[in-house]
Amino acid sequence: MHVLLLTDGLFPFALGGMQKHSSILIKKLSSKGINVTAVHCGGEGYSTKEFQREFGYDVKEVFIPFIDNSKLPDHYIRASLKYAERI
């Protein structure tokens, strides 16, 4: 079985309940021998080396940065739509 996990961040690189949940889910699935590919947008202190240290070499990773440089109204919604298109 192969699981593709799409998430907006992974603990400890991003803080929050969903990020923590996603990290725990990856670790539990991979410990059961399930192939996991995690698609995420990194976070503060993120690097591929840190990802491998946190989740192991068996978990495949697809890093797609979340880019939001605008300050206009609804900027987060537009940035999220662009991020979804890149995924």
PyMOL CGO cylinders between C-alpha atoms (Angstrom):
from pymol import cmd
from pymol.cgo import CYLINDER

trace = [
    CYLINDER, 0.00, 0.00, 0.00, 1.15, 3.54, -0.71, 0.3, 1, 1, 1, 1, 1, 1,
    CYLINDER, 1.15, 3.54, -0.71, -0.25, 6.64, 1.01, 0.3, 1, 1, 1, 1, 1, 1,
    CYLINDER, -0.25, 6.64, 1.01, 0.06, 10.16, -0.39, 0.3, 1, 1, 1, 1, 1, 1,
    CYLINDER, 0.06, 10.16, -0.39, -0.30, 12.73, 2.40, 0.3, 1, 1, 1, 1, 1, 1,
    CYLINDER, -0.30, 12.73, 2.40, -0.95, 16.35, 1.40, 0.3, 1, 1, 1, 1, 1, 1,
    CYLINDER, -0.95, 16.35, 1.40, -0.40, 18.73, 4.29, 0.3, 1, 1, 1, 1, 1, 1,
    CYLINDER, -0.40, 18.73, 4.29, 0.25, 22.41, 4.90, 0.3, 1, 1, 1, 1, 1, 1,
    CYLINDER, 0.25, 22.41, 4.90, 3.15, 21.67, 7.20, 0.3, 1, 1, 1, 1, 1, 1,
    CYLINDER, 3.15, 21.67, 7.20, 4.82, 19.10, 9.41, 0.3, 1, 1, 1, 1, 1, 1,
    CYLINDER, 4.82, 19.10, 9.41, 5.81, 19.29, 13.05, 0.3, 1, 1, 1, 1, 1, 1,
    CYLINDER, 5.81, 19.29, 13.05, 8.47, 20.36, 14.14, 0.3, 1, 1, 1, 1, 1, 1,
    CYLINDER, 8.47, 20.36, 14.14, 8.91, 22.64, 11.10, 0.3, 1, 1, 1, 1, 1, 1,
    CYLINDER, 8.91, 22.64, 11.10, 5.43, 24.17, 11.48, 0.3, 1, 1, 1, 1, 1, 1,
    CYLINDER, 5.43, 24.17, 11.48, 3.45, 24.38, 14.70, 0.3, 1, 1, 1, 1, 1, 1,
    CYLINDER, 3.45, 24.38, 14.70, -0.20, 23.48, 15.00, 0.3, 1, 1, 1, 1, 1, 1,
    CYLINDER, -0.20, 23.48, 15.00, -2.59, 20.63, 15.63, 0.3, 1, 1, 1, 1, 1, 1,
    CYLINDER, -2.59, 20.63, 15.63, -2.89, 19.49, 12.01, 0.3, 1, 1, 1, 1, 1, 1,
    CYLINDER, -2.89, 19.49, 12.01, 0.88, 19.63, 11.54, 0.3, 1, 1, 1, 1, 1, 1,
    CYLINDER, 0.88, 19.63, 11.54, 1.43, 17.51, 14.66, 0.3, 1, 1, 1, 1, 1, 1,
    CYLINDER, 1.43, 17.51, 14.66, -1.29, 15.08, 13.55, 0.3, 1, 1, 1, 1, 1, 1,
    CYLINDER, -1.29, 15.08, 13.55, 0.28, 14.76, 10.08, 0.3, 1, 1, 1, 1, 1, 1,
    CYLINDER, 0.28, 14.76, 10.08, 3.72, 14.04, 11.56, 0.3, 1, 1, 1, 1, 1, 1,
    CYLINDER, 3.72, 14.04, 11.56, 2.36, 11.38, 13.91, 0.3, 1, 1, 1, 1, 1, 1,
    CYLINDER, 2.36, 11.38, 13.91, 0.39, 9.81, 11.06, 0.3, 1, 1, 1, 1, 1, 1,
    CYLINDER, 0.39, 9.81, 11.06, 3.50, 9.60, 8.85, 0.3, 1, 1, 1, 1, 1, 1,
    CYLINDER, 3.50, 9.60, 8.85, 5.52, 7.97, 11.62, 0.3, 1, 1, 1, 1, 1, 1,
    CYLINDER, 5.52, 7.97, 11.62, 2.79, 5.44, 12.50, 0.3, 1, 1, 1, 1, 1, 1,
    CYLINDER, 2.79, 5.44, 12.50, 2.10, 4.46, 8.88, 0.3, 1, 1, 1, 1, 1, 1,
    CYLINDER, 2.10, 4.46, 8.88, 5.77, 4.07, 7.97, 0.3, 1, 1, 1, 1, 1, 1,
    CYLINDER, 5.77, 4.07, 7.97, 6.41, 2.01, 11.13, 0.3, 1, 1, 1, 1, 1, 1,
    CYLINDER, 6.41, 2.01, 11.13, 3.73, -0.43, 9.90, 0.3, 1, 1, 1, 1, 1, 1,
    CYLINDER, 3.73, -0.43, 9.90, 5.58, -0.89, 6.60, 0.3, 1, 1, 1, 1, 1, 1,
    CYLINDER, 5.58, -0.89, 6.60, 3.27, 1.36, 4.57, 0.3, 1, 1, 1, 1, 1, 1,
    CYLINDER, 3.27, 1.36, 4.57, 4.97, 3.45, 1.91, 0.3, 1, 1, 1, 1, 1, 1,
    CYLINDER, 4.97, 3.45, 1.91, 4.33, 7.15, 2.56, 0.3, 1, 1, 1, 1, 1, 1,
    CYLINDER, 4.33, 7.15, 2.56, 4.91, 10.15, 0.34, 0.3, 1, 1, 1, 1, 1, 1,
    CYLINDER, 4.91, 10.15, 0.34, 4.50, 13.48, 2.14, 0.3, 1, 1, 1, 1, 1, 1,
    CYLINDER, 4.50, 13.48, 2.14, 3.73, 16.62, 0.14, 0.3, 1, 1, 1, 1, 1, 1,
    CYLINDER, 3.73, 16.62, 0.14, 4.33, 19.69, 2.28, 0.3, 1, 1, 1, 1, 1, 1,
    CYLINDER, 4.33, 19.69, 2.28, 5.43, 23.31, 2.19, 0.3, 1, 1, 1, 1, 1, 1,
    CYLINDER, 5.43, 23.31, 2.19, 8.25, 23.19, 4.72, 0.3, 1, 1, 1, 1, 1, 1,
    CYLINDER, 8.25, 23.19, 4.72, 8.41, 25.72, 7.51, 0.3, 1, 1, 1, 1, 1, 1,
    CYLINDER, 8.41, 25.72, 7.51, 10.87, 27.46, 9.74, 0.3, 1, 1, 1, 1, 1, 1,
    CYLINDER, 10.87, 27.46, 9.74, 14.06, 25.47, 10.16, 0.3, 1, 1, 1, 1, 1, 1,
    CYLINDER, 14.06, 25.47, 10.16, 13.07, 22.99, 7.44, 0.3, 1, 1, 1, 1, 1, 1,
    CYLINDER, 13.07, 22.99, 7.44, 15.69, 21.20, 5.35, 0.3, 1, 1, 1, 1, 1, 1,
    CYLINDER, 15.69, 21.20, 5.35, 15.67, 17.85, 3.55, 0.3, 1, 1, 1, 1, 1, 1,
    CYLINDER, 15.67, 17.85, 3.55, 18.32, 16.62, 5.99, 0.3, 1, 1, 1, 1, 1, 1,
    CYLINDER, 18.32, 16.62, 5.99, 16.12, 17.56, 8.96, 0.3, 1, 1, 1, 1, 1, 1,
    CYLINDER, 16.12, 17.56, 8.96, 13.12, 15.88, 7.28, 0.3, 1, 1, 1, 1, 1, 1,
    CYLINDER, 13.12, 15.88, 7.28, 15.07, 12.64, 6.88, 0.3, 1, 1, 1, 1, 1, 1,
    CYLINDER, 15.07, 12.64, 6.88, 16.29, 12.82, 10.47, 0.3, 1, 1, 1, 1, 1, 1,
    CYLINDER, 16.29, 12.82, 10.47, 12.72, 13.32, 11.72, 0.3, 1, 1, 1, 1, 1, 1,
    CYLINDER, 12.72, 13.32, 11.72, 10.90, 10.77, 9.51, 0.3, 1, 1, 1, 1, 1, 1,
    CYLINDER, 10.90, 10.77, 9.51, 13.58, 8.42, 8.24, 0.3, 1, 1, 1, 1, 1, 1,
    CYLINDER, 13.58, 8.42, 8.24, 14.78, 7.63, 4.75, 0.3, 1, 1, 1, 1, 1, 1,
    CYLINDER, 14.78, 7.63, 4.75, 11.81, 5.39, 3.91, 0.3, 1, 1, 1, 1, 1, 1,
    CYLINDER, 11.81, 5.39, 3.91, 9.37, 8.32, 3.77, 0.3, 1, 1, 1, 1, 1, 1,
    CYLINDER, 9.37, 8.32, 3.77, 9.40, 10.00, 0.38, 0.3, 1, 1, 1, 1, 1, 1,
    CYLINDER, 9.40, 10.00, 0.38, 9.11, 13.75, 0.35, 0.3, 1, 1, 1, 1, 1, 1,
    CYLINDER, 9.11, 13.75, 0.35, 7.79, 16.32, -2.11, 0.3, 1, 1, 1, 1, 1, 1,
    CYLINDER, 7.79, 16.32, -2.11, 8.54, 19.88, -1.00, 0.3, 1, 1, 1, 1, 1, 1,
    CYLINDER, 8.54, 19.88, -1.00, 6.49, 22.66, -2.62, 0.3, 1, 1, 1, 1, 1, 1,
    CYLINDER, 6.49, 22.66, -2.62, 7.04, 26.09, -1.07, 0.3, 1, 1, 1, 1, 1, 1,
    CYLINDER, 7.04, 26.09, -1.07, 4.04, 28.19, -0.05, 0.3, 1, 1, 1, 1, 1, 1,
    CYLINDER, 4.04, 28.19, -0.05, 4.63, 31.67, -1.45, 0.3, 1, 1, 1, 1, 1, 1,
    CYLINDER, 4.63, 31.67, -1.45, 2.62, 34.61, -0.11, 0.3, 1, 1, 1, 1, 1, 1,
    CYLINDER, 2.62, 34.61, -0.11, 4.35, 37.96, -0.63, 0.3, 1, 1, 1, 1, 1, 1,
    CYLINDER, 4.35, 37.96, -0.63, 1.22, 40.08, -0.98, 0.3, 1, 1, 1, 1, 1, 1,
    CYLINDER, 1.22, 40.08, -0.98, -0.44, 42.25, 1.63, 0.3, 1, 1, 1, 1, 1, 1,
    CYLINDER, -0.44, 42.25, 1.63, -3.60, 42.94, -0.37, 0.3, 1, 1, 1, 1, 1, 1,
    CYLINDER, -3.60, 42.94, -0.37, -6.98, 41.79, 0.97, 0.3, 1, 1, 1, 1, 1, 1,
    CYLINDER, -6.98, 41.79, 0.97, -7.62, 38.06, 0.44, 0.3, 1, 1, 1, 1, 1, 1,
    CYLINDER, -7.62, 38.06, 0.44, -3.91, 37.47, -0.24, 0.3, 1, 1, 1, 1, 1, 1,
    CYLINDER, -3.91, 37.47, -0.24, -3.91, 34.20, 1.73, 0.3, 1, 1, 1, 1, 1, 1,
    CYLINDER, -3.91, 34.20, 1.73, -6.78, 32.79, -0.34, 0.3, 1, 1, 1, 1, 1, 1,
    CYLINDER, -6.78, 32.79, -0.34, -5.06, 33.63, -3.63, 0.3, 1, 1, 1, 1, 1, 1,
    CYLINDER, -5.06, 33.63, -3.63, -1.74, 32.21, -2.38, 0.3, 1, 1, 1, 1, 1, 1,
    CYLINDER, -1.74, 32.21, -2.38, -3.52, 29.03, -1.24, 0.3, 1, 1, 1, 1, 1, 1,
    CYLINDER, -3.52, 29.03, -1.24, -5.15, 28.58, -4.65, 0.3, 1, 1, 1, 1, 1, 1,
    CYLINDER, -5.15, 28.58, -4.65, -1.76, 28.96, -6.37, 0.3, 1, 1, 1, 1, 1, 1,
    CYLINDER, -1.76, 28.96, -6.37, -0.26, 26.46, -3.94, 0.3, 1, 1, 1, 1, 1, 1,
    CYLINDER, -0.26, 26.46, -3.94, -3.07, 23.98, -4.69, 0.3, 1, 1, 1, 1, 1, 1,
    CYLINDER, -3.07, 23.98, -4.69, -2.39, 24.35, -8.43, 0.3, 1, 1, 1, 1, 1, 1,
    CYLINDER, -2.39, 24.35, -8.43, 1.31, 23.60, -7.89, 0.3, 1, 1, 1, 1, 1, 1,
    CYLINDER, 1.31, 23.60, -7.89, 0.42, 20.47, -5.92, 0.3, 1, 1, 1, 1, 1, 1,
]
cmd.load_cgo(trace, "trace")
